[in-house]
Amino acid sequence: MKVPISENIRLIREAKGYSQEYVASKLKLTQQAYSVIEKNPENAKLLQLKELAKALDVNLFNLIGEDNVYLMQNYYQASGQAVQKLKFLMM
């Protein structure tokens, strides 16, 4: 099962220990504006997604969830809970 892009973005952010406020500040956005992008990335512009990927220190391919194995391999130690949820969603 493919993880929705919004869930993938949230899992990456949480696995890195970043709050929405922190990521928003890196993007020079309000927390509310960032939340809209995270919840509805399908409506975001490509440039916004590229900047978000950079802020989360992942490539765009990983951000949009085309390689969910990336999360499991890179964040298992950092956030077991996020990875456990990802494994559940992929079942």
C-alpha distance (Angstrom), angle and dihedral (degrees) to the residues before:
residue distance angle dihedral
M1 . . .
K2 3.78 . .
V3 3.79 116.1 .
P4 3.84 112.8 -126.1
I5 3.81 113.4 -107.9
S6 3.81 91.9 -117.5
E7 3.82 91.0 53.9
N8 3.79 91.0 46.3
I9 3.81 91.9 52.8
R10 3.81 91.4 48.5
L11 3.81 92.3 47.8
I12 3.81 92.0 51.2
R13 3.81 91.7 47.4
E14 3.80 93.0 48.3
A15 3.80 93.4 43.7
K16 3.80 88.7 56.3
G17 3.80 90.0 49.1
Y18 3.79 93.2 -117.7
S19 3.79 123.0 147.2
Q20 3.79 121.8 -142.5
E21 3.80 87.3 -111.4
Y22 3.81 91.8 55.9
V23 3.80 94.4 49.6
A24 3.79 90.8 43.9
S25 3.80 90.3 54.2
K26 3.83 90.7 50.9
L27 3.80 88.1 53.1
K28 3.82 93.0 43.4
L29 3.81 90.8 -119.1
T30 3.77 134.5 123.7
Q31 3.79 116.5 -103.1
Q32 3.80 88.4 -111.6
A33 3.81 92.8 54.1
Y34 3.79 91.0 47.7
S35 3.81 91.0 48.9
V36 3.81 90.0 56.7
I37 3.82 90.4 53.7
E38 3.81 93.0 46.2
K39 3.81 93.5 48.5
N40 3.81 95.7 41.8
P41 3.81 108.3 25.0
E42 3.80 89.8 155.8
N43 3.81 87.2 73.5
A44 3.81 94.5 48.9
K45 3.77 122.5 101.7
L46 3.79 117.6 -110.3
L47 3.81 90.7 -114.1
Q48 3.82 89.9 55.8
L49 3.80 90.9 51.9
K50 3.81 91.1 48.1
E51 3.82 90.1 51.3
L52 3.80 90.4 47.1
A53 3.80 91.0 51.4
K54 3.80 89.2 51.5
A55 3.82 91.7 48.7
L56 3.80 89.7 51.6
D57 3.81 91.3 44.0
V58 3.81 95.4 -122.9
N59 3.77 131.6 110.2
L60 3.78 121.2 -103.0
F61 3.81 91.3 -108.0
N62 3.82 90.4 60.1
L63 3.80 92.9 42.3
I64 3.78 94.3 57.9
G65 3.79 90.8 47.0
E66 3.76 102.4 -112.7
D67 3.78 88.6 135.0
N68 3.82 108.0 38.2
V69 3.80 89.6 166.6
Y70 3.82 85.3 71.2
L71 3.80 90.3 69.3
M72 3.77 93.9 48.9
Q73 3.81 93.7 48.0
N74 3.79 97.7 43.4
Y75 3.79 105.7 35.2
Y76 3.79 106.4 32.7
Q77 3.80 91.9 104.7
A78 3.80 94.7 38.3
S79 3.77 97.7 52.5
G80 3.77 118.1 7.0
Q81 3.80 90.9 175.0
A82 3.81 94.1 56.4
V83 3.79 91.3 46.8
Q84 3.79 92.6 47.5
K85 3.81 88.6 53.9
L86 3.79 90.7 47.7
K87 3.81 90.9 51.4
F88 3.81 89.4 50.4
L89 3.80 92.3 50.5
M90 3.80 91.6 49.7
M91 3.83 93.2 54.8
